[in-house]
């Protein structure tokens, strides 16, 4: 009787190092449960595909091109980096590097410039992941002479012919990406995985802020907790809110005010606590809070 071949998914999971990447994703990114779930599902799919290939059940290279939709500051680039690493660990890409570009990196300014520019970027990305942020700006139907269409045609060809050596991730706002796919059915047919990145809640943004401060050896003073929460809620209402990115910018300005506050103390001795603590007044001067008097500690 011939021996029945088998494949242990759990052992392959641990041996590949994918578990390490997924644990890193869970540890480094706060919230984003729907995104993490999709990444875990994708890892499972790729492991099963490897098992099927091992047992001669499948020889077809799966389409791994993806679409990441969501507002700025929701972790799309970070997840793309982890995805590149995951694909490398599973042997779907040779190098596992990420090349991040926008329209300006691909589209030339004059006739004959776009194709060489795009092909150079694609050459750099081969063996890894090409992440095109705000991909819909490649398509400008109002301008018949726009060179973005040339990029689209090259990309579509490469995404089909080199899908065993390149993964393309198209990213941007959900509504604009929907219009982009509707106008370019070639992309829709080549992109198998669509992942939506939700906005962070206020509580998640507060947790992210604490994590960001900790990474720089700063802490919140007891009197700064409430005002930071007020800042987060108020900042969400302001124009150009960018989730974690906006919170990082707000913290950078608070740290700047803290430095100025400490300097203005004059000729005094400062200890580690003084230099590490972000206080109420370091947030209170923010323009975001000017229209609403912050709660006094």
C-alpha positions in Angstrom: 0.0 0.0 0.0 1.4 3.4 -1.0 2.0 5.9 1.8 -0.5 8.8 1.9 1.4 12.1 1.9 0.5 14.7 4.5 1.3 18.2 5.4 1.2 19.7 9.0 0.0 23.2 8.7 0.9 24.1 12.3 4.4 23.0 12.0 4.8 24.8 8.7 3.3 27.9 10.4 5.9 27.8 13.1 8.8 26.9 10.9 8.1 29.6 8.4 8.4 32.4 11.0 4.9 33.7 10.0 3.8 33.5 13.6 6.5 35.9 14.6 5.3 38.4 12.0 1.7 38.1 13.1 2.6 38.5 16.7 4.7 41.6 15.8 1.6 43.0 14.0 -0.6 42.4 17.0 2.0 43.9 19.4 2.9 47.0 17.3 -0.6 48.0 16.1 -3.3 49.0 18.5 -6.9 48.1 17.5 -7.5 47.4 13.8 -9.1 44.0 14.6 -10.8 43.7 11.2 -7.5 44.3 9.5 -5.6 41.9 11.7 -8.3 39.3 11.1 -7.9 39.6 7.3 -4.1 39.4 7.5 -4.4 36.2 9.6 -6.9 34.8 7.1 -4.6 35.6 4.2 -1.7 33.9 6.0 -3.8 30.8 6.5 -4.8 30.8 2.8 -1.2 31.0 1.7 -0.2 28.2 4.1 -2.9 26.0 2.8 -1.9 26.9 -0.8 1.6 25.8 0.0 0.3 22.5 1.4 -1.8 21.9 -1.8 1.3 22.6 -3.9 3.3 20.2 -1.8 0.7 17.5 -2.3 0.4 18.2 -6.1 -3.1 19.6 -5.7 -2.3 23.0 -7.2 0.3 24.5 -9.4 -1.4 27.9 -9.9 0.2 31.0 -8.4 -2.4 32.8 -6.4 -3.1 36.4 -7.1 -1.7 38.4 -4.2 -2.3 41.9 -5.3 -4.2 43.9 -2.7 -6.2 47.1 -2.1 -5.9 48.9 1.2 -8.6 51.5 1.8 -9.1 53.9 4.7 -8.3 57.3 6.0 -4.7 58.6 6.6 -3.0 57.5 9.7 -4.8 54.1 10.0 -1.7 51.9 9.6 -1.8 51.0 5.9 1.9 51.5 5.3 2.8 49.6 8.5 0.6 46.7 7.6 2.1 46.7 4.1 5.6 46.3 5.5 4.4 43.4 7.7 2.7 41.9 4.6 6.0 42.1 2.6 7.7 40.3 5.5 5.0 37.6 5.7 5.1 36.9 2.0 8.8 36.5 2.1 8.6 34.1 5.0 6.2 32.0 3.1 8.3 32.1 -0.1 5.9 34.0 -2.2 8.4 36.9 -2.8 12.2 36.6 -3.1 13.3 39.6 -1.1 10.4 40.8 1.1 11.2 44.5 0.7 8.6 47.3 0.3 8.9 50.1 -2.3 6.5 53.0 -1.4 5.6 55.3 -4.2 3.0 57.9 -5.3 1.9 59.2 -8.7 4.9 61.6 -8.8 7.4 58.7 -8.6 5.8 57.0 -11.6 4.5 59.7 -14.0 6.9 61.7 -16.1 6.5 65.3 -17.1 7.0 65.0 -20.8 6.6 62.5 -23.7 8.8 59.5 -23.4 9.6 60.0 -19.7 6.9 58.0 -18.0 7.6 54.5 -19.2 11.3 54.5 -18.2 10.4 56.1 -14.9 7.7 53.5 -14.1 9.9 50.6 -15.3 12.7 51.7 -13.0 10.4 51.6 -10.0 9.1 48.2 -11.0 12.7 46.9 -11.3 13.4 48.1 -7.8 10.2 46.5 -6.5 10.7 43.1 -8.1 11.0 40.3 -5.6 9.0 42.3 -3.1 5.9 44.6 -2.6 5.1 47.8 -4.5 2.9 50.1 -2.4 1.2 52.8 -4.5 -0.3 55.4 -2.1 -3.3 57.4 -3.4 -3.3 55.2 -6.5 -6.4 56.9 -7.9 -4.3 59.9 -8.8 -2.9 57.8 -11.6 -6.2 58.1 -13.4 -7.2 61.6 -14.6 -10.1 61.2 -17.1 -10.5 65.0 -17.4 -7.1 65.2 -19.1 -6.9 63.0 -22.2 -3.1 63.7 -22.5 -2.3 62.7 -18.9 0.6 60.3 -18.7 -0.9 58.4 -15.8 -2.8 56.2 -18.3 0.6 55.0 -19.6 1.5 53.9 -16.0 -1.8 52.1 -15.6 -1.2 50.1 -18.8 2.3 49.1 -17.8 1.2 48.2 -14.3 -1.7 46.0 -15.5 0.7 44.1 -17.8 3.3 43.6 -15.0 0.7 42.6 -12.4 -0.3 39.8 -14.8 3.0 38.7 -16.2 5.1 38.9 -13.0 2.6 38.0 -10.3 5.0 35.3 -9.2 7.7 37.9 -8.4 5.8 41.1 -7.5 2.9 42.0 -5.3 1.2 45.4 -5.8 -0.8 47.1 -3.1 -3.0 50.0 -4.2 -4.0 52.3 -1.3 -6.2 55.3 -0.6 -9.5 56.7 0.5 -12.3 54.1 0.1 -14.7 56.2 -2.0 -12.0 57.3 -4.4 -10.6 53.8 -4.7 -14.1 52.5 -5.6 -14.3 55.0 -8.4 -10.8 54.1 -9.5 -11.7 50.4 -9.8 -14.9 51.2 -11.6 -13.0 53.2 -14.2 -10.3 50.6 -14.5 -11.8 47.1 -14.5 -8.4 45.6 -15.3 -7.2 46.5 -11.8 -10.4 45.1 -10.2 -9.9 41.7 -11.9 -6.3 41.5 -10.8 -6.8 42.6 -7.1 -8.0 39.6 -5.1 -7.7 41.0 -1.6 -9.5 44.1 -0.4 -8.8 45.3 3.1 -10.6 48.2 4.7 -8.8 50.1 7.6 -11.3 51.7 10.0 -10.7 54.9 11.9 -9.4 54.6 15.4 -11.7 55.2 18.4 -10.8 57.9 20.9 -9.8 55.3 23.4 -7.5 53.6 20.9 -6.0 57.0 20.0 -5.3 57.7 23.6 -3.6 54.3 23.9 -1.6 55.0 20.8 -0.5 58.4 22.3 0.7 56.7 25.5 2.6 54.2 23.4 4.2 56.9 21.3 5.3 58.9 24.4 6.7 55.8 26.0 8.8 55.1 23.0 10.5 58.5 23.5 10.8 58.0 27.3 8.0 60.5 28.1 5.0 60.1 30.4 1.8 62.0 31.1 1.6 63.9 34.3 -1.5 63.1 36.4 -3.0 66.4 35.5 -2.5 65.8 31.7 -4.7 62.7 31.2 -8.0 64.5 30.9 -6.8 67.2 28.7 -5.1 64.8 26.3 -8.4 63.0 26.0 -10.2 66.3 25.3 -7.5 67.1 22.7 -8.1 63.8 20.9 -11.9 64.3 20.8 -11.5 67.9 19.6 -8.8 67.1 17.0 -11.1 64.6 15.4 -13.6 67.4 14.6 -10.9 69.5 12.9 -10.1 69.5 9.2 -7.5 67.1 7.8 -7.8 64.7 10.7 -5.3 61.9 10.1 -5.9 59.4 13.0 -2.5 58.3 14.6 -0.6 60.8 12.4 -2.5 63.7 13.8 -1.9 62.5 17.4 1.8 62.1 16.7 1.9 65.7 15.5 0.0 66.9 18.5 2.4 65.1 20.9 5.4 66.6 19.0 4.0 70.1 19.7 3.3 69.2 23.3 6.9 68.0 23.7 8.1 71.3 22.1 6.0 73.3 24.6 7.4 71.2 27.5 10.9 72.0 26.4 10.1 75.7 26.2 8.4 75.6 29.7 11.4 73.9 31.2 13.8 76.3 29.7 11.9 79.3 31.0 12.2 78.0 34.5 15.6 79.7 34.4 18.6 78.6 36.6 17.1 75.6 38.3 18.2 71.9 38.6 16.0 69.5 36.6 15.6 65.9 37.4 14.6 62.9 35.2 11.0 63.3 36.2 10.9 67.0 35.2 12.5 66.1 31.8 10.1 63.2 31.2 6.7 64.5 32.2 4.2 66.2 29.8 1.9 68.3 31.9 -1.5 69.9 31.5 -0.1 73.2 30.3 1.8 71.6 27.5 -1.5 70.7 25.9 -3.6 73.7 27.1 -1.9 76.1 24.6 -2.9 74.0 21.6 -4.9 75.8 18.9 -7.1 72.7 18.8 -8.4 73.5 22.3 -8.7 77.3 21.9 -12.3 77.1 20.7 -13.2 75.1 23.8 -11.7 75.9 27.2 -10.0 72.8 28.4 -11.1 71.2 31.7 -9.0 72.4 34.6 -7.1 69.7 36.5 
